[in-house]
Amino acid sequence: MSEPLPVLKTYKLFVGGAFPRSESGRVYEVTDAKGRWLANAPLASRKDARDAVVAARKAFPRWSGATAYNRGQVLYRIAEMVQGRGDQFRAEVAAADGLSRSKAAAVVDATVDRLVWYAGWADKVAQVAGGANPVAGPYFNLSTPEPTGVVAVLAPRDSSLLGLVSVLAPVLTTGNVAVVVASERAPLPALSLAEALATSDVPGGVVNVLSGATAELARPLAAHQDVNAIDLAGADAELATELEVLAAENLKRVRRPDPTEDFTAPPGTDRLLGFVETKTVWHPTGV
């Protein structure tokens, strides 16, 4: 009996809930930690980045208007789907990050735990970041956190799955929408995560995943007038400085990269509160 014909996987971008090829038709070779070819990934263009921003902005009202409890349910569903695709993610993480199968399995397990952790925070952030303020006068004074809007996320370069989820999940938890630039060196786990997102009740456009040259995609995102914030986790120091200058033109909120950040460590609330704005309401209480 002859061997079955191997069907190589075609990786695609994830924009607006669909899986398009790059607008330019370009691809680039992705190799494992030992330089062996793994796949061709789409090389996204500046237009792909602009299309992703349009899709994210369109999705923002629905996602930010959902109840915090519902967002937590969706994040939990993402965790379920990642766990269900465990074998695929373990293989891709092992190849991408040069890990043994056992260490890759630990990374995937930690990724699932990280998603569940943030899912649990979705309906608790308001209690931590908001509340009633004591004021001198006959008023109720209430502060509550609200999402910033469209956040561009440059995924960490050397943590293709756990690092990516660690920077993406808090953005989604607080009601923001995201345009993600996958790790240029190891984009395959991010592109596979997009497939899990598509079957996780995440509305189309809430998360958009691009692969390609980080600098080429980050520059138009940093300068884009309809991007409200940018996380520079995947940028080196030189690129981060350039992107900060571009972001200053429309007063984007910027989170600089932290070379000492350990994505394997238990997370805190810092990233949860990184892309929220505080709305304060005054209401008279009577005479």
Number of C-alpha atoms within 10 A of each C-alpha: 3 4 5 6 6 6 6 9 9 10 20 25 28 30 26 24 23 15 17 15 20 23 16 13 11 14 18 15 13 20 17 18 15 10 9 11 11 16 17 18 25 26 24 27 21 17 14 23 29 18 16 27 28 18 23 30 21 17 22 21 15 13 25 21 11 12 14 21 15 14 26 23 18 19 25 22 21 25 24 17 19 24 18 12 15 16 13 14 23 24 16 25 27 20 23 26 19 14 17 14 16 11 14 22 19 13 23 23 17 19 23 21 16 22 25 20 19 25 27 18 20 23 17 14 18 17 12 12 17 16 14 13 13 10 10 6 9 12 16 14 17 16 18 18 20 19 23 22 24 28 31 29 26 27 29 27 20 16 22 25 31 26 22 27 22 21 21 25 22 25 29 27 27 30 27 29 30 30 30 27 28 27 28 24 20 27 25 28 24 28 24 21 20 23 20 21 25 19 13 19 14 19 17 19 25 28 29 29 28 31 31 24 17 21 19 14 23 27 19 19 28 28 18 20 14 18 26 21 27 26 26 26 21 28 24 16 14 8 15 22 14 15 23 21 13 19 24 13 12 16 13 21 19 21 17 18 17 13 11 6 10 11 18 14 8 9 14 8 13 9 17 21 19 18 27 21 15 16 11 14 12 13 10 10 10 6 5
